[in-house]
Amino acid sequence: MYSPGAATDLQRRLATLSSPVRLVFFTQTFGCDTCLPARQAADRIAALSERVTVEEHNLVLDHEQVAEYGVEWAPALAVVGTQDVGMRYYGIPDGYEIESLVDAIEIAGGGGPALSDETLDALDALDRDVHLRVFVTPT
Amino acid sequence: MTASVIEATSFPDLAQRYQVTGVPKTVVGDGVEIMGALPEADFVAQVLQAGA
């Protein structure tokens, strides 16, 4: 549960979404102790905005969706707005990491990345796909 | 460019594979490793180095 202040702050940020955002959640039935708490965390965030919804798929059974979203492990969340720009969160979005997920939701919901023009220009010059894996802990 | 956040305590095997001894740690592709939170310009420079 969030404190009332934290919930209000997240609610205020999510109120600025200009388009709907889907949290596409991948679970697996066996051998995933973190899947249920991760789903509950996604539900808590979705409860704060009518524009955020959660849909669930099974990593083992739902081959089509696993391929579509390129998900490798469970629990996973694909953060998808009008386009899927490739933002994924693996694990339980808890503690300070809720901020990371809400940042991703804001970007997916039309907020755009808050990057400098220099950064955007530099990234435009990239001539191949680059994947970033950012390891975090829920402190 | 795509990005995954991986919560290391849920995925100890991945943390071991990518030798995560502190967070945040960013692995660009399967090569360059960025430790800690860098200023944006420095972070981009490292990402571009990996993409070169």
N, CA and C atoms of all chains as a GROMACS GRO file, in nm:
protein
  573
    1MET      N    1   0.084  -0.120   0.000
    1MET     CA    2   0.000   0.000   0.000
    1MET      C    3   0.088   0.125   0.000
    2TYR      N    4   0.037   0.229  -0.064
    2TYR     CA    5   0.109   0.356  -0.061
    2TYR      C    6   0.060   0.437   0.057
    3SER      N    7   0.145   0.526   0.104
    3SER     CA    8   0.096   0.625   0.200
    3SER      C    9   0.002   0.718   0.124
    4PRO      N   10  -0.092   0.784   0.197
    4PRO     CA   11  -0.184   0.874   0.126
    4PRO      C   12  -0.111   0.980   0.043
    5GLY      N   13   0.000   1.032   0.096
    5GLY     CA   14   0.076   1.135   0.024
    5GLY      C   15   0.136   1.081  -0.104
    6ALA      N   16   0.194   0.960  -0.095
    6ALA     CA   17   0.258   0.900  -0.212
    6ALA      C   18   0.154   0.870  -0.320
    7ALA      N   19   0.038   0.819  -0.277
    7ALA     CA   20  -0.068   0.788  -0.374
    7ALA      C   21  -0.114   0.914  -0.445
    8THR      N   22  -0.130   1.023  -0.370
    8THR     CA   23  -0.174   1.149  -0.430
    8THR      C   24  -0.072   1.200  -0.530
    9ASP      N   25   0.056   1.188  -0.495
    9ASP     CA   26   0.163   1.234  -0.584
    9ASP      C   27   0.162   1.152  -0.715
   10LEU      N   28   0.152   1.018  -0.702
   10LEU     CA   29   0.150   0.933  -0.822
   10LEU      C   30   0.025   0.961  -0.905
   11GLN      N   31  -0.087   0.981  -0.836
   11GLN     CA   32  -0.213   1.009  -0.904
   11GLN      C   33  -0.202   1.139  -0.985
   12ARG      N   34  -0.137   1.239  -0.926
   12ARG     CA   35  -0.120   1.369  -0.994
   12ARG      C   36  -0.036   1.350  -1.120
   13ARG      N   37   0.071   1.270  -1.108
   13ARG     CA   38   0.157   1.248  -1.226
   13ARG      C   39   0.080   1.171  -1.335
   14LEU      N   40   0.004   1.071  -1.294
   14LEU     CA   41  -0.066   0.990  -1.393
   14LEU      C   42  -0.184   1.065  -1.455
   15ALA      N   43  -0.229   1.171  -1.389
   15ALA     CA   44  -0.340   1.250  -1.443
   15ALA      C   45  -0.299   1.326  -1.568
   16THR      N   46  -0.168   1.337  -1.592
   16THR     CA   47  -0.122   1.414  -1.709
   16THR      C   48  -0.111   1.327  -1.834
   17LEU      N   49  -0.141   1.198  -1.825
   17LEU     CA   50  -0.129   1.111  -1.942
   17LEU      C   51  -0.225   1.158  -2.051
   18SER      N   52  -0.172   1.173  -2.172
   18SER     CA   53  -0.260   1.219  -2.280
   18SER      C   54  -0.316   1.103  -2.360
   19SER      N   55  -0.260   0.983  -2.342
   19SER     CA   56  -0.316   0.866  -2.412
   19SER      C   57  -0.310   0.745  -2.319
   20PRO      N   58  -0.391   0.643  -2.345
   20PRO     CA   59  -0.396   0.526  -2.256
   20PRO      C   60  -0.265   0.448  -2.256
   21VAL      N   61  -0.238   0.385  -2.145
   21VAL     CA   62  -0.117   0.303  -2.131
   21VAL      C   63  -0.159   0.165  -2.080
   22ARG      N   64  -0.108   0.062  -2.148
   22ARG     CA   65  -0.133  -0.075  -2.104
   22ARG      C   66  -0.009  -0.129  -2.035
   23LEU      N   67  -0.031  -0.188  -1.918
   23LEU     CA   68   0.075  -0.262  -1.851
   23LEU      C   69   0.051  -0.409  -1.888
   24VAL      N   70   0.129  -0.461  -1.982
   24VAL     CA   71   0.110  -0.597  -2.030
   24VAL      C   72   0.196  -0.688  -1.942
   25PHE      N   73   0.128  -0.761  -1.855
   25PHE     CA   74   0.195  -0.837  -1.749
   25PHE      C   75   0.211  -0.982  -1.791
   26PHE      N   76   0.331  -1.036  -1.769
   26PHE     CA   77   0.358  -1.177  -1.798
   26PHE      C   78   0.390  -1.249  -1.669
   27THR      N   79   0.316  -1.358  -1.646
   27THR     CA   80   0.334  -1.438  -1.526
   27THR      C   81   0.369  -1.580  -1.569
   28GLN      N   82   0.401  -1.664  -1.473
   28GLN     CA   83   0.406  -1.807  -1.501
   28GLN      C   84   0.351  -1.880  -1.380
   29THR      N   85   0.293  -1.996  -1.406
   29THR     CA   86   0.214  -2.063  -1.302
   29THR      C   87   0.303  -2.126  -1.195
   30PHE      N   88   0.413  -2.185  -1.236
   30PHE     CA   89   0.498  -2.256  -1.140
   30PHE      C   90   0.634  -2.189  -1.128
   31GLY      N   91   0.690  -2.196  -1.009
   31GLY     CA   92   0.828  -2.150  -0.988
   31GLY      C   93   0.846  -2.000  -0.997
   32CYS      N   94   0.744  -1.925  -0.960
   32CYS     CA   95   0.757  -1.778  -0.966
   32CYS      C   96   0.695  -1.715  -0.841
   33ASP      N   97   0.774  -1.709  -0.736
   33ASP     CA   98   0.725  -1.652  -0.611
   33ASP      C   99   0.695  -1.503  -0.623
   34THR      N  100   0.762  -1.437  -0.717
   34THR     CA  101   0.747  -1.291  -0.727
   34THR      C  102   0.636  -1.249  -0.823
   35CYS      N  103   0.574  -1.347  -0.891
   35CYS     CA  104   0.473  -1.310  -0.992
   35CYS      C  105   0.349  -1.247  -0.928
   36LEU      N  106   0.298  -1.306  -0.820
   36LEU     CA  107   0.176  -1.250  -0.759
   36LEU      C  108   0.202  -1.110  -0.702
   37PRO      N  109   0.307  -1.091  -0.622
   37PRO     CA  110   0.330  -0.954  -0.574
   37PRO      C  111   0.356  -0.853  -0.686
   38ALA      N  112   0.415  -0.898  -0.796
   38ALA     CA  113   0.438  -0.805  -0.908
   38ALA      C  114   0.305  -0.766  -0.972
   39ARG      N  115   0.215  -0.862  -0.987
   39ARG     CA  116   0.083  -0.832  -1.044
   39ARG      C  117   0.008  -0.736  -0.951
   40GLN      N  118   0.018  -0.761  -0.820
   40GLN     CA  119  -0.052  -0.673  -0.724
   40GLN      C  120   0.004  -0.531  -0.731
   41ALA      N  121   0.135  -0.520  -0.750
   41ALA     CA  122   0.196  -0.387  -0.761
   41ALA      C  123   0.147  -0.315  -0.887
   42ALA      N  124   0.134  -0.390  -0.996
   42ALA     CA  125   0.083  -0.331  -1.121
   42ALA      C  126  -0.061  -0.286  -1.102
   43ASP      N  127  -0.140  -0.368  -1.033
   43ASP     CA  128  -0.281  -0.332  -1.008
   43ASP      C  129  -0.292  -0.205  -0.924
   44ARG      N  130  -0.203  -0.192  -0.825
   44ARG     CA  131  -0.208  -0.072  -0.739
   44ARG      C  132  -0.182   0.054  -0.820
   45ILE      N  133  -0.088   0.045  -0.914
   45ILE     CA  134  -0.059   0.162  -0.998
   45ILE      C  135  -0.177   0.190  -1.091
   46ALA      N  136  -0.232   0.084  -1.152
   46ALA     CA  137  -0.343   0.102  -1.246
   46ALA      C  138  -0.466   0.160  -1.175
   47ALA      N  139  -0.480   0.132  -1.046
   47ALA     CA  140  -0.596   0.182  -0.971
   47ALA      C  141  -0.593   0.334  -0.956
   48LEU      N  142  -0.476   0.392  -0.982
   48LEU     CA  143  -0.461   0.537  -0.962
   48LEU      C  144  -0.500   0.618  -1.086
   49SER      N  145  -0.522   0.553  -1.198
   49SER     CA  146  -0.557   0.626  -1.321
   49SER      C  147  -0.646   0.542  -1.411
   50GLU      N  148  -0.751   0.606  -1.462
   50GLU     CA  149  -0.839   0.535  -1.555
   50GLU      C  150  -0.769   0.507  -1.686
   51ARG      N  151  -0.660   0.576  -1.713
   51ARG     CA  152  -0.590   0.559  -1.840
   51ARG      C  153  -0.490   0.444  -1.837
   52VAL      N  154  -0.468   0.386  -1.719
   52VAL     CA  155  -0.372   0.276  -1.708
   52VAL      C  156  -0.447   0.146  -1.682
   53THR      N  157  -0.423   0.046  -1.767
   53THR     CA  158  -0.488  -0.083  -1.749
   53THR      C  159  -0.383  -0.194  -1.745
   54VAL      N  160  -0.422  -0.306  -1.685
   54VAL     CA  161  -0.333  -0.421  -1.677
   54VAL      C  162  -0.396  -0.536  -1.755
   55GLU      N  163  -0.316  -0.600  -1.838
   55GLU     CA  164  -0.364  -0.725  -1.900
   55GLU      C  165  -0.260  -0.832  -1.875
   56GLU      N  166  -0.308  -0.955  -1.856
   56GLU     CA  167  -0.216  -1.060  -1.813
   56GLU      C  168  -0.201  -1.170  -1.917
   57HIS      N  169  -0.078  -1.215  -1.935
   57HIS     CA  170  -0.049  -1.329  -2.020
   57HIS      C  171   0.044  -1.423  -1.946
   58ASN      N  172   0.050  -1.547  -1.998
   58ASN     CA  173   0.134  -1.648  -1.934
   58ASN      C  174   0.260  -1.671  -2.018
   59LEU      N  175   0.374  -1.660  -1.953
   59LEU     CA  176   0.502  -1.669  -2.024
   59LEU      C  177   0.519  -1.803  -2.094
   60VAL      N  178   0.462  -1.909  -2.036
   60VAL     CA  179   0.481  -2.043  -2.091
   60VAL      C  180   0.375  -2.076  -2.196
   61LEU      N  181   0.254  -2.027  -2.175
   61LEU     CA  182   0.142  -2.071  -2.258
   61LEU      C  183   0.111  -1.976  -2.375
   62ASP      N  184   0.133  -1.847  -2.354
   62ASP     CA  185   0.087  -1.748  -2.452
   62ASP      C  186   0.199  -1.710  -2.549
   63HIS      N  187   0.232  -1.804  -2.637
   63HIS     CA  188   0.348  -1.788  -2.726
   63HIS      C  189   0.339  -1.662  -2.811
   64GLU      N  190   0.217  -1.635  -2.861
   64GLU     CA  191   0.200  -1.522  -2.952
   64GLU      C  192   0.237  -1.391  -2.883
   65GLN      N  193   0.186  -1.372  -2.762
   65GLN     CA  194   0.214  -1.247  -2.690
   65GLN      C  195   0.360  -1.240  -2.644
   66VAL      N  196   0.416  -1.355  -2.605
   66VAL     CA  197   0.557  -1.358  -2.565
   66VAL      C  198   0.644  -1.312  -2.681
   67ALA      N  199   0.612  -1.361  -2.800
   67ALA     CA  200   0.690  -1.322  -2.919
   67ALA      C  201   0.665  -1.176  -2.953
   68GLU      N  202   0.539  -1.133  -2.944
   68GLU     CA  203   0.506  -0.995  -2.980
   68GLU      C  204   0.581  -0.895  -2.894
   69TYR      N  205   0.589  -0.924  -2.764
   69TYR     CA  206   0.652  -0.828  -2.673
   69TYR      C  207   0.797  -0.863  -2.642
   70GLY      N  208   0.845  -0.974  -2.694
   70GLY     CA  209   0.985  -1.009  -2.674
   70GLY      C  210   1.024  -1.024  -2.528
   71VAL      N  211   0.933  -1.078  -2.450
   71VAL     CA  212   0.958  -1.091  -2.306
   71VAL      C  213   1.038  -1.218  -2.279
   72GLU      N  214   1.137  -1.206  -2.190
   72GLU     CA  215   1.229  -1.318  -2.167
   72GLU      C  216   1.202  -1.395  -2.038
   73TRP      N  217   1.154  -1.324  -1.936
   73TRP     CA  218   1.136  -1.388  -1.805
   73TRP      C  219   1.006  -1.337  -1.742
   74ALA      N  220   0.969  -1.400  -1.630
   74ALA     CA  221   0.853  -1.353  -1.554
   74ALA      C  222   0.895  -1.337  -1.407
   75PRO      N  223   0.837  -1.239  -1.336
   75PRO     CA  224   0.734  -1.149  -1.384
   75PRO      C  225   0.791  -1.036  -1.471
   76ALA      N  226   0.713  -0.998  -1.571
   76ALA     CA  227   0.754  -0.890  -1.661
   76ALA      C  228   0.637  -0.798  -1.688
   77LEU      N  229   0.669  -0.672  -1.708
   77LEU     CA  230   0.569  -0.575  -1.751
   77LEU      C  231   0.620  -0.507  -1.876
   78ALA      N  232   0.541  -0.510  -1.982
   78ALA     CA  233   0.569  -0.427  -2.099
   78ALA      C  234   0.484  -0.302  -2.082
   79VAL      N  235   0.548  -0.186  -2.092
   79VAL     CA  236   0.475  -0.059  -2.075
   79VAL      C  237   0.447  -0.005  -2.214
   80VAL      N  238   0.319  -0.009  -2.254
   80VAL     CA  239   0.284   0.013  -2.394
   80VAL      C  240   0.180   0.124  -2.407
   81GLY      N  241   0.216   0.227  -2.482
   81GLY     CA  242   0.121   0.334  -2.511
   81GLY      C  243   0.062   0.314  -2.650
   82THR      N  244   0.043   0.424  -2.724
   82THR     CA  245  -0.011   0.409  -2.859
   82THR      C  246   0.087   0.330  -2.946
   83GLN      N  247   0.214   0.334  -2.908
   83GLN     CA  248   0.316   0.250  -2.974
   83GLN      C  249   0.389   0.172  -2.865
   84ASP      N  250   0.449   0.059  -2.903
   84ASP     CA  251   0.537  -0.012  -2.810
   84ASP      C  252   0.679   0.031  -2.843
   85VAL      N  253   0.736   0.113  -2.753
   85VAL     CA  254   0.871   0.161  -2.781
   85VAL      C  255   0.978   0.077  -2.710
   86GLY      N  256   0.936  -0.034  -2.650
   86GLY     CA  257   1.036  -0.129  -2.599
   86GLY      C  258   1.077  -0.109  -2.454
   87MET      N  259   0.985  -0.061  -2.371
   87MET     CA  260   1.018  -0.045  -2.228
   87MET      C  261   0.962  -0.164  -2.151
   88ARG      N  262   1.051  -0.232  -2.077
   88ARG     CA  263   1.012  -0.350  -2.001
   88ARG      C  264   1.060  -0.335  -1.856
   89TYR      N  265   0.981  -0.391  -1.765
   89TYR     CA  266   1.022  -0.394  -1.624
   89TYR      C  267   1.011  -0.538  -1.577
   90TYR      N  268   1.122  -0.594  -1.531
   90TYR     CA  269   1.124  -0.732  -1.481
   90TYR      C  270   1.137  -0.730  -1.330
   91GLY      N  271   1.045  -0.801  -1.262
   91GLY     CA  272   1.050  -0.810  -1.117
   91GLY      C  273   0.934  -0.735  -1.054
   92ILE      N  274   0.945  -0.709  -0.924
   92ILE     CA  275   0.838  -0.642  -0.852
   92ILE      C  276   0.867  -0.491  -0.849
   93PRO      N  277   0.778  -0.411  -0.909
   93PRO     CA  278   0.800  -0.266  -0.902
   93PRO      C  279   0.759  -0.213  -0.765
   94ASP      N  280   0.857  -0.208  -0.677
   94ASP     CA  281   0.828  -0.174  -0.538
   94ASP      C  282   0.928  -0.068  -0.491
   95GLY      N  283   0.898  -0.008  -0.377
   95GLY     CA  284   0.988   0.090  -0.320
   95GLY      C  285   1.015   0.204  -0.418
   96TYR      N  286   1.140   0.246  -0.423
   96TYR     CA  287   1.174   0.360  -0.509
   96TYR      C  288   1.153   0.326  -0.656
   97GLU      N  289   1.156   0.197  -0.689
   97GLU     CA  290   1.142   0.157  -0.830
   97GLU      C  291   1.003   0.182  -0.887
   98ILE      N  292   0.906   0.210  -0.799
   98ILE     CA  293   0.775   0.254  -0.850
   98ILE      C  294   0.794   0.379  -0.935
   99GLU      N  295   0.888   0.464  -0.892
   99GLU     CA  296   0.916   0.588  -0.966
   99GLU      C  297   0.961   0.556  -1.109
  100SER      N  298   1.047   0.455  -1.123
  100SER     CA  299   1.096   0.418  -1.257
  100SER      C  300   0.981   0.374  -1.345
  101LEU      N  301   0.892   0.295  -1.287
  101LEU     CA  302   0.779   0.246  -1.366
  101LEU      C  303   0.685   0.360  -1.403
  102VAL      N  304   0.661   0.449  -1.310
  102VAL     CA  305   0.573   0.562  -1.340
  102VAL      C  306   0.637   0.654  -1.445
  103ASP      N  307   0.770   0.669  -1.439
  103ASP     CA  308   0.840   0.743  -1.546
  103ASP      C  309   0.810   0.680  -1.682
  104ALA      N  310   0.821   0.546  -1.686
  104ALA     CA  311   0.797   0.475  -1.812
  104ALA      C  312   0.653   0.494  -1.858
  105ILE      N  313   0.559   0.491  -1.762
  105ILE     CA  314   0.418   0.509  -1.797
  105ILE      C  315   0.396   0.650  -1.853
  106GLU      N  316   0.462   0.748  -1.792
  106GLU     CA  317   0.448   0.886  -1.841
  106GLU      C  318   0.500   0.898  -1.985
  107ILE      N  319   0.613   0.833  -2.013
  107ILE     CA  320   0.668   0.838  -2.149
  107ILE      C  321   0.573   0.769  -2.246
  108ALA      N  322   0.525   0.651  -2.208
  108ALA     CA  323   0.434   0.576  -2.295
  108ALA      C  324   0.304   0.653  -2.317
  109GLY      N  325   0.263   0.729  -2.216
  109GLY     CA  326   0.136   0.800  -2.222
  109GLY      C  327   0.144   0.936  -2.289
  110GLY      N  328   0.256   0.962  -2.355
  110GLY     CA  329   0.265   1.082  -2.436
  110GLY      C  330   0.348   1.193  -2.375
  111GLY      N  331   0.408   1.165  -2.259
  111GLY     CA  332   0.488   1.268  -2.194
  111GLY      C  333   0.620   1.291  -2.266
  112GLY      N  334   0.666   1.188  -2.335
  112GLY     CA  335   0.794   1.201  -2.405
  112GLY      C  336   0.910   1.197  -2.308
  113PRO      N  337   1.025   1.155  -2.354
  113PRO     CA  338   1.140   1.149  -2.266
  113PRO      C  339   1.193   1.289  -2.236
  114ALA      N  340   1.224   1.315  -2.112
  114ALA     CA  341   1.276   1.446  -2.073
  114ALA      C  342   1.427   1.449  -2.096
  115LEU      N  343   1.465   1.438  -2.222
  115LEU     CA  344   1.607   1.437  -2.256
  115LEU      C  345   1.644   1.567  -2.326
  116SER      N  346   1.771   1.601  -2.316
  116SER     CA  347   1.817   1.725  -2.381
  116SER      C  348   1.817   1.708  -2.532
  117ASP      N  349   1.814   1.821  -2.605
  117ASP     CA  350   1.821   1.816  -2.751
  117ASP      C  351   1.951   1.750  -2.797
  118GLU      N  352   2.060   1.777  -2.722
  118GLU     CA  353   2.189   1.717  -2.759
  118GLU      C  354   2.181   1.564  -2.753
  119THR      N  355   2.116   1.514  -2.648
  119THR     CA  356   2.102   1.369  -2.634
  119THR      C  357   2.019   1.312  -2.747
  120LEU      N  358   1.907   1.377  -2.777
  120LEU     CA  359   1.819   1.325  -2.882
  120LEU      C  360   1.891   1.325  -3.017
  121ASP      N  361   1.969   1.431  -3.044
  121ASP     CA  362   2.046   1.436  -3.169
  121ASP      C  363   2.148   1.323  -3.174
  122ALA      N  364   2.217   1.302  -3.062
  122ALA     CA  365   2.321   1.199  -3.058
  122ALA      C  366   2.259   1.061  -3.080
  123LEU      N  367   2.143   1.037  -3.019
  123LEU     CA  368   2.081   0.905  -3.033
  123LEU      C  369   2.025   0.885  -3.173
  124ASP      N  370   1.986   0.995  -3.238
  124ASP     CA  371   1.939   0.985  -3.376
  124ASP      C  372   2.048   0.928  -3.467
  125ALA      N  373   2.173   0.953  -3.428
  125ALA     CA  374   2.285   0.911  -3.512
  125ALA      C  375   2.316   0.761  -3.495
  126LEU      N  376   2.255   0.697  -3.397
  126LEU     CA  377   2.278   0.553  -3.380
  126LEU      C  378   2.225   0.479  -3.503
  127ASP      N  379   2.306   0.389  -3.557
  127ASP     CA  380   2.264   0.323  -3.680
  127ASP      C  381   2.227   0.177  -3.656
  128ARG      N  382   2.216   0.137  -3.530
  128ARG     CA  383   2.168   0.000  -3.504
  128ARG      C  384   2.093  -0.002  -3.372
  129ASP      N  385   2.017  -0.110  -3.353
  129ASP     CA  386   1.939  -0.122  -3.230
  129ASP      C  387   2.032  -0.145  -3.112
  130VAL      N  388   2.001  -0.078  -3.003
  130VAL     CA  389   2.078  -0.096  -2.880
  130VAL      C  390   1.979  -0.128  -2.768
  131HIS      N  391   2.012  -0.230  -2.691
  131HIS     CA  392   1.926  -0.265  -2.578
  131HIS      C  393   2.000  -0.237  -2.448
  132LEU      N  394   1.933  -0.166  -2.359
  132LEU     CA  395   1.990  -0.137  -2.227
  132LEU      C  396   1.926  -0.229  -2.123
  133ARG      N  397   2.010  -0.292  -2.041
  133ARG     CA  398   1.959  -0.365  -1.925
  133ARG      C  399   2.003  -0.290  -1.801
  134VAL      N  400   1.908  -0.237  -1.727
  134VAL     CA  401   1.940  -0.159  -1.608
  134VAL      C  402   1.904  -0.241  -1.484
  135PHE      N  403   2.004  -0.280  -1.409
  135PHE     CA  404   1.979  -0.358  -1.288
  135PHE      C  405   1.956  -0.264  -1.170
  136VAL      N  406   1.850  -0.294  -1.095
  136VAL     CA  407   1.814  -0.211  -0.979
  136VAL      C  408   1.778  -0.302  -0.862
  137THR      N  409   1.766  -0.240  -0.745
  137THR     CA  410   1.707  -0.312  -0.632
  137THR      C  411   1.598  -0.222  -0.574
  138PRO      N  412   1.497  -0.282  -0.508
  138PRO     CA  413   1.382  -0.203  -0.464
  138PRO      C  414   1.405  -0.130  -0.333
  139THR      N  415   1.503  -0.044  -0.326
  139THR     CA  416   1.533   0.027  -0.202
  139THR      C  417   1.444   0.150  -0.190
  140MET      N  418   1.614   0.202  -2.992
  140MET     CA  419   1.669   0.168  -2.861
  140MET      C  420   1.557   0.117  -2.771
  141THR      N  421   1.585   0.008  -2.703
  141THR     CA  422   1.489  -0.047  -2.608
  141THR      C  423   1.557  -0.060  -2.472
  142ALA      N  424   1.477  -0.072  -2.368
  142ALA     CA  425   1.536  -0.075  -2.233
  142ALA      C  426   1.456  -0.166  -2.141
  143SER      N  427   1.527  -0.248  -2.067
  143SER     CA  428   1.464  -0.329  -1.963
  143SER      C  429   1.521  -0.290  -1.828
  144VAL      N  430   1.432  -0.271  -1.733
  144VAL     CA  431   1.475  -0.259  -1.593
  144VAL      C  432   1.462  -0.398  -1.533
  145ILE      N  433   1.565  -0.443  -1.465
  145ILE     CA  434   1.563  -0.576  -1.405
  145ILE      C  435   1.586  -0.562  -1.255
  146GLU      N  436   1.485  -0.601  -1.180
  146GLU     CA  437   1.495  -0.592  -1.034
  146GLU      C  438   1.578  -0.712  -0.988
  147ALA      N  439   1.700  -0.683  -0.944
  147ALA     CA  440   1.802  -0.786  -0.929
  147ALA      C  441   1.767  -0.892  -0.823
  148THR      N  442   1.694  -0.852  -0.718
  148THR     CA  443   1.667  -0.952  -0.613
  148THR      C  444   1.566  -1.057  -0.662
  149SER      N  445   1.486  -1.024  -0.763
  149SER     CA  446   1.392  -1.122  -0.819
  149SER      C  447   1.463  -1.214  -0.918
  150PHE      N  448   1.578  -1.172  -0.970
  150PHE     CA  449   1.648  -1.249  -1.073
  150PHE      C  450   1.796  -1.266  -1.037
  151PRO      N  451   1.822  -1.343  -0.928
  151PRO     CA  452   1.961  -1.359  -0.884
  151PRO      C  453   2.051  -1.424  -0.989
  152ASP      N  454   1.994  -1.512  -1.072
  152ASP     CA  455   2.077  -1.577  -1.175
  152ASP      C  456   2.123  -1.477  -1.280
  153LEU      N  457   2.033  -1.382  -1.315
  153LEU     CA  458   2.073  -1.278  -1.411
  153LEU      C  459   2.175  -1.183  -1.350
  154ALA      N  460   2.152  -1.150  -1.222
  154ALA     CA  461   2.246  -1.061  -1.153
  154ALA      C  462   2.385  -1.123  -1.151
  155GLN      N  463   2.389  -1.255  -1.136
  155GLN     CA  464   2.518  -1.326  -1.135
  155GLN      C  465   2.578  -1.328  -1.276
  156ARG      N  466   2.492  -1.356  -1.375
  156ARG     CA  467   2.542  -1.364  -1.513
  156ARG      C  468   2.604  -1.232  -1.557
  157TYR      N  469   2.541  -1.121  -1.516
  157TYR     CA  470   2.590  -0.990  -1.558
  157TYR      C  471   2.679  -0.926  -1.451
  158GLN      N  472   2.718  -1.007  -1.352
  158GLN     CA  473   2.811  -0.964  -1.247
  158GLN      C  474   2.770  -0.832  -1.183
  159VAL      N  475   2.647  -0.832  -1.135
  159VAL     CA  476   2.593  -0.712  -1.071
  159VAL      C  477   2.635  -0.713  -0.923
  160THR      N  478   2.729  -0.624  -0.891
  160THR     CA  479   2.774  -0.616  -0.752
  160THR      C  480   2.723  -0.489  -0.685
  161GLY      N  481   2.664  -0.401  -0.763
  161GLY     CA  482   2.606  -0.279  -0.708
  161GLY      C  483   2.501  -0.228  -0.805
  162VAL      N  484   2.413  -0.143  -0.757
  162VAL     CA  485   2.308  -0.088  -0.844
  162VAL      C  486   2.306   0.063  -0.833
  163PRO      N  487   2.257   0.135  -0.933
  163PRO     CA  488   2.218   0.078  -1.061
  163PRO      C  489   2.339   0.038  -1.144
  164LYS      N  490   2.323  -0.068  -1.220
  164LYS     CA  491   2.425  -0.107  -1.318
  164LYS      C  492   2.355  -0.125  -1.450
  165THR      N  493   2.407  -0.062  -1.554
  165THR     CA  494   2.348  -0.071  -1.687
  165THR      C  495   2.441  -0.148  -1.779
  166VAL      N  496   2.387  -0.247  -1.847
  166VAL     CA  497   2.464  -0.322  -1.946
  166VAL      C  498   2.409  -0.284  -2.083
  167VAL      N  499   2.498  -0.230  -2.166
  167VAL     CA  500   2.459  -0.184  -2.299
  167VAL      C  501   2.486  -0.298  -2.397
  168GLY      N  502   2.379  -0.350  -2.458
  168GLY     CA  503   2.397  -0.470  -2.541
  168GLY      C  504   2.452  -0.580  -2.453
  169ASP      N  505   2.558  -0.643  -2.499
  169ASP     CA  506   2.624  -0.740  -2.411
  169ASP      C  507   2.766  -0.695  -2.379
  170GLY      N  508   2.789  -0.564  -2.397
  170GLY     CA  509   2.925  -0.517  -2.382
  170GLY      C  510   2.947  -0.417  -2.271
  171VAL      N  511   2.939  -0.290  -2.306
  171VAL     CA  512   2.978  -0.184  -2.212
  171VAL      C  513   2.892  -0.187  -2.086
  172GLU      N  514   2.959  -0.170  -1.972
  172GLU     CA  515   2.888  -0.168  -1.845
  172GLU      C  516   2.901  -0.030  -1.784
  173ILE      N  517   2.790   0.023  -1.738
  173ILE     CA  518   2.789   0.156  -1.677
  173ILE      C  519   2.749   0.139  -1.531
  174MET      N  520   2.841   0.176  -1.442
  174MET     CA  521   2.811   0.163  -1.299
  174MET      C  522   2.757   0.295  -1.245
  175GLY      N  523   2.652   0.285  -1.166
  175GLY     CA  524   2.599   0.402  -1.098
  175GLY      C  525   2.516   0.489  -1.190
  176ALA      N  526   2.472   0.601  -1.134
  176ALA     CA  527   2.390   0.695  -1.210
  176ALA      C  528   2.479   0.808  -1.259
  177LEU      N  529   2.500   0.815  -1.391
  177LEU     CA  530   2.588   0.917  -1.449
  177LEU      C  531   2.506   1.037  -1.493
  178PRO      N  532   2.571   1.154  -1.506
  178PRO     CA  533   2.503   1.266  -1.572
  178PRO      C  534   2.462   1.224  -1.713
  179GLU      N  535   2.353   1.283  -1.763
  179GLU     CA  536   2.295   1.239  -1.890
  179GLU      C  537   2.398   1.235  -2.004
  180ALA      N  538   2.478   1.341  -2.017
  180ALA     CA  539   2.573   1.349  -2.130
  180ALA      C  540   2.676   1.237  -2.121
  181ASP      N  541   2.723   1.206  -2.000
  181ASP     CA  542   2.822   1.099  -1.983
  181ASP      C  543   2.760   0.963  -2.015
  182PHE      N  544   2.636   0.946  -1.971
  182PHE     CA  545   2.566   0.820  -1.996
  182PHE      C  546   2.551   0.798  -2.147
  183VAL      N  547   2.508   0.903  -2.217
  183VAL     CA  548   2.489   0.893  -2.362
  183VAL      C  549   2.621   0.861  -2.431
  184ALA      N  550   2.728   0.924  -2.384
  184ALA     CA  551   2.859   0.899  -2.445
  184ALA      C  552   2.896   0.751  -2.434
  185GLN      N  553   2.868   0.692  -2.319
  185GLN     CA  554   2.900   0.549  -2.300
  185GLN      C  555   2.812   0.461  -2.389
  186VAL      N  556   2.684   0.499  -2.400
  186VAL     CA  557   2.592   0.421  -2.485
  186VAL      C  558   2.638   0.427  -2.630
  187LEU      N  559   2.679   0.547  -2.674
  187LEU     CA  560   2.724   0.562  -2.813
  187LEU      C  561   2.852   0.484  -2.838
  188GLN      N  562   2.937   0.479  -2.738
  188GLN     CA  563   3.061   0.402  -2.750
  188GLN      C  564   3.027   0.255  -2.775
  189ALA      N  565   2.925   0.206  -2.706
  189ALA     CA  566   2.884   0.067  -2.725
  189ALA      C  567   2.820   0.047  -2.861
  190GLY      N  568   2.755   0.151  -2.911
  190GLY     CA  569   2.683   0.138  -3.038
  190GLY      C  570   2.772   0.164  -3.158
  191ALA      N  571   2.895   0.206  -3.133
  191ALA     CA  572   2.985   0.244  -3.244
  191ALA      C  573   3.032   0.121  -3.321
   0.00000   0.00000   0.00000
